[in-house]
Amino acid sequence: MNYINLLPEQSYVDTTWYKRIVSGINSELKPNKEKIKFINKDDISSLKEDDILIIIGFTEIFISEAIQKCIQNHVRPLLVGSNPKTEINNNVSCVTINRENAMYENVTNLYNSGAKRIAMIGINPSVNTDVAHMNGYIMATVAHGTTHYKQDIFYNTTTIDDTIDNFIKRYKQYDAVVCTNDYVAILLLSKLNQLGIKVPDELSITGTGNTEVSAFTNPPLTTISIPLDLAGSRAATLYRILQSDKAITSLYSTFEYKIIYRQSTKVDVDRLDCNNQTTENFTPLIDSDYEKAMKPIWSLSDTYSTIDDTDKQILEGIINDLSNDQIAQNTINGKSTLTYRLNRLYQMTNTSGKEELKNLILKFFPNFK
């Protein structure tokens, strides 16, 4: 059996983003002939010279250390979702996207649709993807003639709740907000709804990542879609190419993003001149322990992305206050099977029962269907 070596950043392995990339890798594996071999940084020295190692991570320190250890041991690194620093690009293969261009286009379209001042929320300077988002935002605001953009970036340096609360104190200064990922945008939308602040009439909101549940917010969230499954499948393809020829030092593959416009923005899609360029940079990666306030959103998003149609019908029954007998009848399940599925849903969403799960869904995803 052949193995594809993969080094994940451990604080990231429970996230939806990581699972999408790995799902894409698995989709390219030949049944019964290939398998992913998960390793840690200490295992790199045990790999053979010219072996290939797929690296999936999001913090600069993890990525840099992993790449340097590969180079020291003559292992060829293949980075999925992020870019190495310029000075070591020639030694590293990449599957990536131009994150800066995506955010630049997003912000520019908000300006072109009438926004005068745009804020950015949720930047963590230690996260590669956040820095890429911020660079794209800065390029767009400067190109628009804004000189005070530094005042409009709300960093996540304490807690995301504090960051959003600080923004809300000043929200009347802005026409639009771009969030570094969907989770921040969903939490922001929930707080704005609680305060009666109208989106997009008072503020246009955009996220990044196009999580499966981003269409269920109130209003549905505009977001940047990045096909992480495709990133994984391309990584497997590049892995085979590198494996077949030791003379190849590195390969570089890029893929397109797409901005999904929904009702959280005042953008007139028909008048946009979208240019989804594909060159370099980052994809949205999030630590599963990102923030206490973010965990419910992450768990709901991850749950929805992994459950089957029967579980989704069960969730609809919970939202509509159906009894267990009614849900079992609608889903053609026996009571014991329904109980098993319910308990699994409670475990996945960290809830204790139907009422808590219903309230959690309606808090963040009031348009759930």
MOBEL-V698559 format. One record per residue. N is the residue number from 0. RES is the residue in one letter. PHI is phi as a letter, one per 20 degrees, with the letter a starting at -180 (none if undefined). Layout:
n={N | N}
res={RES | RES}
phi={PHI | PHI}
This chain:
n={0 | 1 | 2 | 3 | 4 | 5 | 6 | 7 | 8 | 9 | 10 | 11 | 12 | 13 | 14 | 15 | 16 | 17 | 18 | 19 | 20 | 21 | 22 | 23 | 24 | 25 | 26 | 27 | 28 | 29 | 30 | 31 | 32 | 33 | 34 | 35 | 36 | 37 | 38 | 39 | 40 | 41 | 42 | 43 | 44 | 45 | 46 | 47 | 48 | 49 | 50 | 51 | 52 | 53 | 54 | 55 | 56 | 57 | 58 | 59 | 60 | 61 | 62 | 63 | 64 | 65 | 66 | 67 | 68 | 69 | 70 | 71 | 72 | 73 | 74 | 75 | 76 | 77 | 78 | 79 | 80 | 81 | 82 | 83 | 84 | 85 | 86 | 87 | 88 | 89 | 90 | 91 | 92 | 93 | 94 | 95 | 96 | 97 | 98 | 99 | 100 | 101 | 102 | 103 | 104 | 105 | 106 | 107 | 108 | 109 | 110 | 111 | 112 | 113 | 114 | 115 | 116 | 117 | 118 | 119 | 120 | 121 | 122 | 123 | 124 | 125 | 126 | 127 | 128 | 129 | 130 | 131 | 132 | 133 | 134 | 135 | 136 | 137 | 138 | 139 | 140 | 141 | 142 | 143 | 144 | 145 | 146 | 147 | 148 | 149 | 150 | 151 | 152 | 153 | 154 | 155 | 156 | 157 | 158 | 159 | 160 | 161 | 162 | 163 | 164 | 165 | 166 | 167 | 168 | 169 | 170 | 171 | 172 | 173 | 174 | 175 | 176 | 177 | 178 | 179 | 180 | 181 | 182 | 183 | 184 | 185 | 186 | 187 | 188 | 189 | 190 | 191 | 192 | 193 | 194 | 195 | 196 | 197 | 198 | 199 | 200 | 201 | 202 | 203 | 204 | 205 | 206 | 207 | 208 | 209 | 210 | 211 | 212 | 213 | 214 | 215 | 216 | 217 | 218 | 219 | 220 | 221 | 222 | 223 | 224 | 225 | 226 | 227 | 228 | 229 | 230 | 231 | 232 | 233 | 234 | 235 | 236 | 237 | 238 | 239 | 240 | 241 | 242 | 243 | 244 | 245 | 246 | 247 | 248 | 249 | 250 | 251 | 252 | 253 | 254 | 255 | 256 | 257 | 258 | 259 | 260 | 261 | 262 | 263 | 264 | 265 | 266 | 267 | 268 | 269 | 270 | 271 | 272 | 273 | 274 | 275 | 276 | 277 | 278 | 279 | 280 | 281 | 282 | 283 | 284 | 285 | 286 | 287 | 288 | 289 | 290 | 291 | 292 | 293 | 294 | 295 | 296 | 297 | 298 | 299 | 300 | 301 | 302 | 303 | 304 | 305 | 306 | 307 | 308 | 309 | 310 | 311 | 312 | 313 | 314 | 315 | 316 | 317 | 318 | 319 | 320 | 321 | 322 | 323 | 324 | 325 | 326 | 327 | 328 | 329 | 330 | 331 | 332 | 333 | 334 | 335 | 336 | 337 | 338 | 339 | 340 | 341 | 342 | 343 | 344 | 345 | 346 | 347 | 348 | 349 | 350 | 351 | 352 | 353 | 354 | 355 | 356 | 357 | 358 | 359 | 360 | 361 | 362 | 363 | 364 | 365 | 366 | 367 | 368}
res={M | N | Y | I | N | L | L | P | E | Q | S | Y | V | D | T | T | W | Y | K | R | I | V | S | G | I | N | S | E | L | K | P | N | K | E | K | I | K | F | I | N | K | D | D | I | S | S | L | K | E | D | D | I | L | I | I | I | G | F | T | E | I | F | I | S | E | A | I | Q | K | C | I | Q | N | H | V | R | P | L | L | V | G | S | N | P | K | T | E | I | N | N | N | V | S | C | V | T | I | N | R | E | N | A | M | Y | E | N | V | T | N | L | Y | N | S | G | A | K | R | I | A | M | I | G | I | N | P | S | V | N | T | D | V | A | H | M | N | G | Y | I | M | A | T | V | A | H | G | T | T | H | Y | K | Q | D | I | F | Y | N | T | T | T | I | D | D | T | I | D | N | F | I | K | R | Y | K | Q | Y | D | A | V | V | C | T | N | D | Y | V | A | I | L | L | L | S | K | L | N | Q | L | G | I | K | V | P | D | E | L | S | I | T | G | T | G | N | T | E | V | S | A | F | T | N | P | P | L | T | T | I | S | I | P | L | D | L | A | G | S | R | A | A | T | L | Y | R | I | L | Q | S | D | K | A | I | T | S | L | Y | S | T | F | E | Y | K | I | I | Y | R | Q | S | T | K | V | D | V | D | R | L | D | C | N | N | Q | T | T | E | N | F | T | P | L | I | D | S | D | Y | E | K | A | M | K | P | I | W | S | L | S | D | T | Y | S | T | I | D | D | T | D | K | Q | I | L | E | G | I | I | N | D | L | S | N | D | Q | I | A | Q | N | T | I | N | G | K | S | T | L | T | Y | R | L | N | R | L | Y | Q | M | T | N | T | S | G | K | E | E | L | K | N | L | I | L | K | F | F | P | N | F | K}
phi={none | e | d | d | f | c | d | e | f | f | f | d | f | e | e | g | g | f | f | f | f | f | g | f | f | f | f | e | f | f | g | m | d | c | b | f | d | e | c | d | f | f | f | g | f | e | f | f | g | m | f | d | c | f | d | c | b | c | e | g | f | f | f | f | f | f | f | f | f | f | f | f | d | l | d | e | f | c | e | d | o | c | d | f | f | g | f | d | g | f | d | c | e | c | c | b | b | e | f | f | f | f | f | g | f | g | f | g | f | f | f | f | e | o | f | e | b | c | e | c | c | o | f | d | f | e | d | g | f | f | f | f | g | f | f | f | f | f | g | f | f | f | f | e | n | e | d | d | f | f | f | d | e | d | f | e | d | d | c | f | f | f | g | f | f | f | f | f | f | d | g | f | f | d | d | b | c | d | d | f | b | f | f | f | f | f | f | f | g | f | f | f | f | f | e | m | e | e | d | e | g | e | b | e | c | c | d | b | p | l | f | g | e | f | e | e | f | c | f | g | e | f | b | e | e | c | f | f | f | f | g | f | f | f | f | f | f | f | g | f | f | f | f | e | b | f | f | f | e | a | c | c | c | c | b | e | d | b | e | e | e | c | f | e | c | e | e | e | f | f | e | e | d | f | c | f | f | c | c | b | o | d | c | f | c | c | f | f | d | g | b | g | f | e | g | f | f | f | f | f | f | f | f | f | f | d | e | e | f | f | f | f | f | f | f | f | f | f | f | e | m | f | f | f | f | f | f | f | f | f | d | l | c | f | f | f | f | f | g | f | f | f | f | f | f | f | f | f | d | l | d | d | r | f | f | f | f | f | f | f | f | f | f | d | c | f | e | g | c}
